[in-house]
Amino acid sequence: MSTHAVVGVKTATGFRGRYVHLDGYPSAMIPALTGIVARDGVERALRVITQEHTEWSTLSGADAGFVRSSETFVPGYGRSDDQMDTWYTEVSRGPAHWAYALSDTGIEVWQCVDGASDPWTRRPSHDVTFPSV
């Protein structure tokens, strides 16, 4: 079963990002994102994830695995599936269960709680602070 996520930039009110279809749990996404950021930096990571590509099948930082005909393997990032050009934020329910908002200082984690009056809830216990340079 897929665990969908949104990965993008931290905003003043939450996040703005792109859809990722598979492996959206913090246990998979946090290591993938921290590895990508450690290698490429936050600015390049956000450019590749949210501007050069608009939707992802996987965002793992690993090798390609099986690449479907609708997908493009992006070395060091995963498999993009740029069929839709949609931005998701903390005010839209969207298809995701988790959201990861990157900034220069770290990753802020959000979880979508079905049935809640405010669908997105911050999960600071999963947050990551990047080492100072």
RAPE-V252634 format. One record per pair of residues at least 4 apart in sequence whose ideal C-beta (glycine too) atoms are under 7 Angstrom apart, sorted by the first residue. I is the first residue (numbers start at 1). J is the second residue. If there is no record, write none. Layout:
i/j
I/J
I/J
This chain:
i/j
2/21
2/22
3/23
3/24
3/25
3/97
3/98
4/19
4/20
4/21
4/24
4/95
4/96
4/97
5/20
5/24
5/29
5/96
5/97
5/98
5/99
5/100
6/15
6/17
6/18
6/19
6/88
6/94
6/96
6/99
7/17
7/18
7/20
7/33
7/49
7/59
7/100
8/15
8/16
8/17
8/18
8/50
8/101
9/15
9/16
9/17
9/46
9/50
9/101
9/102
10/15
10/101
10/102
10/103
10/108
11/15
11/16
13/90
14/89
14/90
14/101
14/110
14/120
15/89
15/90
15/99
15/101
15/110
16/87
16/89
17/50
17/88
17/99
18/49
18/50
18/54
18/55
18/56
19/55
19/56
19/86
19/88
19/95
19/96
20/24
20/56
20/59
21/56
21/57
22/57
22/58
23/28
23/29
23/58
23/60
24/29
24/96
24/97
24/98
25/29
25/98
26/30
26/98
26/109
26/126
28/32
29/33
29/98
29/100
30/34
30/107
30/126
30/128
31/35
32/36
32/59
32/60
32/61
33/37
33/100
33/102
33/107
34/38
34/128
35/39
35/61
36/40
36/45
36/61
36/76
36/77
37/41
37/42
37/45
37/130
39/76
40/44
40/45
41/45
42/46
42/102
42/103
42/104
43/47
44/48
45/49
45/102
46/50
46/102
47/51
47/52
48/52
48/53
48/74
48/77
49/53
49/59
53/74
53/80
53/82
54/82
54/84
54/85
55/80
55/81
55/82
55/83
55/84
56/78
56/79
56/80
56/81
57/71
57/79
57/81
58/78
58/79
59/77
59/78
60/78
61/76
61/77
61/78
64/73
64/79
67/71
67/73
67/79
70/81
70/83
71/79
71/80
71/81
72/80
73/79
74/78
74/80
88/92
88/94
88/96
90/110
90/120
93/112
93/119
96/112
97/111
97/112
98/109
98/110
98/111
99/110
99/120
100/107
100/109
101/107
101/108
101/110
102/107
105/129
105/130
106/127
106/128
106/129
106/130
107/127
107/128
108/127
109/123
109/126
109/127
110/120
110/121
110/122
110/123
111/121
111/123
112/119
112/120
113/119
113/121
116/121
